[in-house]
Amino acid sequence: MSTQPDLPTNARAGWLPRRLLVTRSSLAFEHGRAIAERAAALGVEVVALAGDRLATGLPDDPRAAYASAKATLAVVVAPPSKRRLQPIAPSADWRVDLAEGCPAHCSYCYLAGSLKGPPITRVYANLEEILDGIPAYLGQGTITSRSRDRAHEGTTFEASCYTDPLALEPLTASLSTAIAWFGRLQAPAQLRFTTKFADVRPLLSLDHQRRTRMRASINPRMFARFEGGTAPVARRLAALREMASAGYPIGLTIAPIIAAQGWRDAYGDLLADAAAMLGDIADDLTIELITHRFNTGSKAVLESWYPGSALDMTAANRTTKRTKFGTEKQVYDAPTMRALRDFFEERIAALLPAARILYFT
């Protein structure tokens, strides 16, 4: 029998916004109305807007505006442009967005600089339209649909590119709806989501037909200060165990991997904790390895959101990489990347030998 780490007592900490903004168009959809009703029942201030523009009423002070935006959830309608799915290599064939934005306070957030305006999280009321558009993409894509090693996953759809859907689940039920929809789908396909939250109770009894993979995004204890407002890592691992027990395929997203002093010991302990929690139960465990990176825009935004953060975004051990869109990002240099990759491949093989490493980036 494996030895599991002790779990914190605040296991079921969830997130509720201070206020919910509901656009006029979103009330035309049953899902939008249900979110507003659920929020009101939970004591959240619900503000019905006269139109579809988010008149936020945020404070003038940037720090206060950030805090207010992070405490706000908006129900909006995804336009056709948002419903045209985009490739999302190397994770999945396609990105399917149930929402945009995240309530967590991660000082390395990769959404910083990517999303325009104040960081208000937006959830889509027209979820049925979003799901109805998915069949047109089945059998297409370049990541799993055409991969020898991952073809058994079918066409894959990533739901956590621009959000953490589990964080929003108490109010939205969007993730549960999507999981049930994929469970009914008569085609080789898989919904994927990764999360820093842990309350999976609404998902355990769903008829998922093993067509949804949950991954927990994890990092060592020494970096917990960079992940404000999230569930403790031990709870995320325990949630994965619950999901595996309910028949879901599961995975680990180790991200962002930070090559700070002492990283070998820190990530070694993290992998040992994961092995202790999951080693005896996960018959289909994947691991995704994503190193820390940033660009000029995201660095400026993050430094305004989290002044004084100890997160290293200097030029040390960094090199500039150009994306296919012509933009730049700062990634670790070749020797650092080689050391990280060698370490994780060796340690995962020793501690979680049945796991599949999907990619290192």
C-alpha positions in Angstrom: 0.0 0.0 0.0 1.4 3.4 -0.9 2.0 6.1 1.6 0.0 9.3 0.8 1.0 12.8 2.0 -1.0 14.4 4.7 -3.7 16.7 3.4 -4.5 20.2 4.5 -7.8 20.7 6.4 -9.0 23.5 4.2 -9.6 20.9 1.5 -12.7 22.2 -0.2 -11.9 25.9 -0.6 -13.7 27.2 -3.6 -14.1 30.6 -5.4 -17.1 32.8 -5.6 -17.0 36.3 -7.1 -18.1 39.3 -5.1 -20.4 40.3 -8.0 -21.7 38.8 -11.2 -22.3 41.0 -14.3 -24.9 39.7 -16.6 -25.1 41.1 -20.1 -28.5 41.5 -21.8 -27.8 39.0 -24.6 -26.7 36.3 -22.2 -30.2 36.2 -20.6 -31.5 34.9 -23.9 -29.8 31.6 -23.1 -30.9 29.1 -20.5 -27.4 28.5 -19.4 -26.9 32.2 -18.8 -30.0 32.5 -16.8 -29.1 29.5 -14.7 -25.7 31.0 -13.8 -27.4 34.2 -12.7 -29.9 32.3 -10.6 -27.2 30.1 -9.1 -25.2 33.1 -8.1 -28.1 34.9 -6.5 -28.9 31.8 -4.5 -25.3 31.7 -3.2 -25.5 35.3 -2.1 -23.4 36.8 -4.9 -24.4 40.4 -6.0 -26.0 40.0 -9.5 -25.9 43.1 -11.7 -28.1 42.9 -14.8 -26.6 45.2 -17.4 -28.8 47.2 -19.8 -26.7 46.1 -22.8 -23.7 43.9 -23.7 -20.9 46.2 -22.9 -19.2 45.5 -19.5 -19.6 48.8 -17.7 -17.3 47.7 -15.0 -17.2 50.7 -12.6 -13.7 49.7 -11.5 -11.7 52.0 -9.2 -9.2 54.4 -10.8 -6.3 53.1 -8.7 -4.6 50.3 -10.7 -4.1 48.0 -7.8 -7.7 48.4 -6.6 -9.0 48.0 -10.1 -7.1 44.7 -10.4 -8.5 43.4 -7.2 -12.0 44.4 -8.1 -11.7 42.9 -11.6 -10.4 39.6 -10.1 -13.4 39.5 -7.8 -15.9 39.9 -10.7 -17.4 37.3 -13.0 -19.3 38.3 -16.2 -21.8 36.3 -18.2 -21.4 37.1 -21.8 -22.1 35.6 -25.3 -19.3 34.1 -27.3 -19.4 35.6 -30.8 -18.9 33.5 -33.9 -15.2 34.4 -34.0 -14.7 32.8 -30.5 -16.6 29.7 -31.6 -14.2 29.0 -34.5 -11.8 26.6 -32.9 -8.0 27.2 -33.1 -5.2 24.6 -32.9 -3.5 24.4 -29.5 -0.3 22.5 -29.9 1.3 20.7 -28.2 -1.6 20.0 -25.8 -4.5 19.1 -28.1 -5.9 19.3 -31.6 -8.3 22.2 -30.8 -9.0 24.8 -28.2 -12.6 25.0 -27.0 -13.3 27.9 -24.7 -16.0 27.7 -22.0 -14.8 30.9 -20.4 -12.0 33.4 -20.6 -10.0 34.6 -17.6 -9.2 33.0 -14.2 -9.9 34.0 -10.6 -6.5 32.8 -9.3 -3.6 35.2 -8.5 -0.6 33.5 -10.1 2.3 35.9 -10.4 3.6 34.0 -13.5 0.1 34.0 -15.2 0.6 33.4 -19.0 -2.7 35.1 -19.7 -1.2 38.4 -18.6 -0.8 40.5 -21.8 -2.8 38.0 -23.8 -6.3 39.1 -22.7 -7.3 42.7 -23.2 -8.7 45.0 -20.6 -9.1 44.4 -16.8 -8.8 40.8 -15.7 -12.5 40.2 -15.3 -13.3 36.5 -15.9 -16.0 36.0 -18.6 -18.1 32.8 -18.8 -20.1 32.1 -22.0 -23.8 31.8 -21.8 -24.2 30.2 -25.2 -22.5 27.0 -24.2 -24.9 24.9 -26.3 -23.8 26.7 -29.4 -20.2 26.2 -28.5 -20.7 22.4 -28.1 -22.8 22.1 -31.2 -19.9 23.4 -33.3 -17.5 20.7 -32.1 -18.5 17.9 -34.5 -17.3 19.9 -37.5 -13.7 19.4 -36.1 -13.8 15.7 -35.4 -11.1 13.7 -37.2 -9.2 16.9 -37.9 -6.2 18.4 -36.2 -2.4 17.7 -36.1 -1.7 16.8 -32.5 -3.6 13.6 -31.6 -5.6 13.0 -34.7 -2.4 12.3 -36.7 -0.2 11.1 -33.9 0.9 7.5 -33.8 1.4 7.7 -30.1 -1.7 9.6 -29.2 -4.2 8.6 -31.9 -6.1 6.4 -29.3 -7.2 9.7 -27.6 -9.2 10.6 -30.7 -9.7 14.3 -31.6 -8.8 16.3 -28.6 -10.3 19.5 -27.3 -8.5 21.6 -24.7 -10.9 23.5 -22.4 -8.4 25.3 -20.2 -6.3 27.4 -22.5 -7.8 30.7 -21.4 -9.4 29.7 -18.1 -9.5 27.2 -15.2 -13.0 25.7 -15.7 -13.0 23.8 -12.4 -12.6 27.1 -10.5 -15.8 28.4 -12.1 -17.8 25.2 -11.8 -19.7 26.1 -8.5 -21.5 28.9 -10.4 -21.4 27.9 -14.0 -21.7 24.1 -14.3 -20.2 24.6 -17.7 -17.5 21.9 -17.2 -20.1 19.3 -16.1 -22.2 20.1 -19.1 -19.3 19.7 -21.4 -18.2 16.4 -19.8 -21.7 14.9 -20.1 -21.9 16.1 -23.8 -18.6 14.4 -24.6 -19.8 11.3 -22.8 -22.8 11.1 -25.2 -20.7 11.7 -28.3 -20.6 8.8 -30.6 -17.1 9.5 -31.9 -13.4 9.0 -30.9 -12.8 12.3 -29.1 -11.6 13.6 -25.7 -12.2 16.7 -23.7 -9.2 17.9 -21.7 -8.8 20.4 -18.9 -6.1 21.3 -16.4 -6.7 23.0 -13.0 -5.2 24.4 -9.9 -8.4 23.8 -8.0 -9.7 20.7 -6.3 -13.4 20.4 -5.7 -14.3 17.7 -8.2 -17.4 16.5 -6.4 -19.8 17.7 -9.2 -17.8 15.6 -11.7 -17.5 12.3 -10.0 -20.9 10.9 -10.9 -21.1 12.1 -14.5 -21.4 9.6 -17.3 -18.1 10.6 -18.9 -17.4 7.4 -20.8 -13.6 8.1 -20.2 -13.8 10.9 -22.8 -12.5 13.6 -20.5 -9.0 13.8 -19.0 -8.4 15.9 -16.0 -4.9 17.1 -15.3 -3.7 18.9 -12.2 -1.3 21.8 -12.6 1.3 21.4 -9.9 4.5 23.0 -8.6 6.7 22.6 -5.5 5.9 24.0 -2.1 8.7 26.6 -2.5 6.7 28.2 -5.3 3.3 28.2 -3.5 3.6 32.0 -3.0 3.3 32.4 -6.8 -0.1 30.7 -6.9 -2.4 32.8 -4.8 -6.1 31.8 -4.4 -5.6 28.2 -5.6 -6.0 24.9 -3.8 -3.0 23.4 -2.1 -1.1 21.0 -4.3 -1.8 18.1 -2.0 -5.5 18.7 -2.6 -5.0 18.8 -6.3 -3.3 15.5 -6.2 -6.1 14.1 -4.0 -8.7 15.4 -6.5 -6.9 13.5 -9.3 -7.1 10.3 -7.2 -10.8 10.9 -6.8 -11.2 11.4 -10.5 -9.2 8.3 -11.3 -11.3 6.3 -8.9 -14.3 7.5 -10.8 -12.9 6.1 -14.0 -11.5 9.3 -15.6 -8.1 9.3 -17.3 -5.9 11.8 -15.5 -2.6 13.7 -15.9 -0.1 16.1 -14.4 0.8 19.4 -15.8 4.0 20.5 -14.2 4.0 24.1 -15.0 5.6 26.5 -15.1 8.9 24.7 -14.3 11.0 27.3 -12.6 14.8 26.8 -12.6 15.4 28.6 -9.3 18.0 27.7 -6.8 17.2 24.3 -5.2 14.9 23.3 -8.1 16.2 19.7 -8.3 15.3 18.9 -4.6 12.0 20.8 -4.9 10.8 19.0 -8.0 12.1 15.7 -6.8 9.9 16.0 -3.7 7.0 17.1 -5.9 7.3 14.0 -8.1 7.6 11.8 -5.0 4.4 13.2 -3.6 2.6 12.6 -6.9 3.9 9.0 -7.0 2.7 8.4 -3.4 -0.7 9.7 -4.2 -1.2 8.3 -7.7 1.2 5.5 -8.2 -1.1 2.6 -7.2 -4.3 3.8 -9.0 -3.6 5.6 -12.2 -3.7 3.2 -15.1 -3.6 6.0 -17.7 -1.4 8.9 -16.4 0.0 11.6 -18.7 2.6 14.2 -17.8 3.1 17.6 -19.6 6.2 19.6 -18.8 6.1 23.3 -19.4 9.0 25.6 -18.5 8.6 29.2 -17.4 8.5 31.8 -20.1 7.3 35.3 -20.5 7.4 38.2 -23.0 7.9 42.0 -22.6 4.2 42.6 -22.5 3.3 39.9 -20.0 6.3 40.9 -17.8 5.0 44.5 -17.6 1.5 43.5 -16.8 2.6 41.0 -14.1 4.9 43.5 -12.5 2.0 45.9 -12.3 -0.3 43.3 -10.8 2.3 41.8 -8.4 4.9 44.5 -7.5 7.7 43.1 -5.4 7.2 39.5 -6.5 10.2 37.3 -6.0 9.6 35.5 -9.3 12.7 35.8 -11.5 12.0 37.5 -14.8 15.5 38.7 -15.4 17.8 37.8 -18.4 19.8 35.3 -16.3 19.8 31.9 -18.1 17.4 33.2 -20.7 17.4 33.4 -24.4 14.9 35.0 -26.9 12.7 32.7 -28.9 10.5 33.8 -31.8 7.0 32.4 -32.1 5.4 31.5 -35.4 3.5 34.8 -35.2 6.7 36.8 -35.1 6.5 37.7 -31.4 9.2 37.1 -28.9 9.3 35.3 -25.6 12.0 34.7 -23.1 12.8 31.0 -22.4 15.5 29.3 -20.6 18.8 28.9 -22.5 19.8 25.6 -24.0 22.0 24.3 -21.1 19.2 25.0 -18.6 16.6 23.4 -20.7 18.8 20.3 -21.2 19.3 20.0 -17.5 15.6 20.3 -16.8 14.6 17.8 -19.4 17.2 15.2 -18.4 16.2 15.6 -14.7 12.4 15.1 -15.3 12.8 12.2 -17.7 15.1 10.4 -15.3 13.0 11.1 -12.2 9.6 10.3 -13.8 11.0 7.0 -15.2 12.1 6.1 -11.6 9.0 7.3 -9.7 6.1 7.0 -12.2 7.3 4.5 -14.7 3.8 3.9 -16.2 3.3 7.5 -16.9 3.5 8.9 -20.5 5.4 12.2 -21.0 3.4 13.9 -23.7 5.8 16.8 -24.3 8.5 19.0 -22.8 8.5 22.6 -23.8 
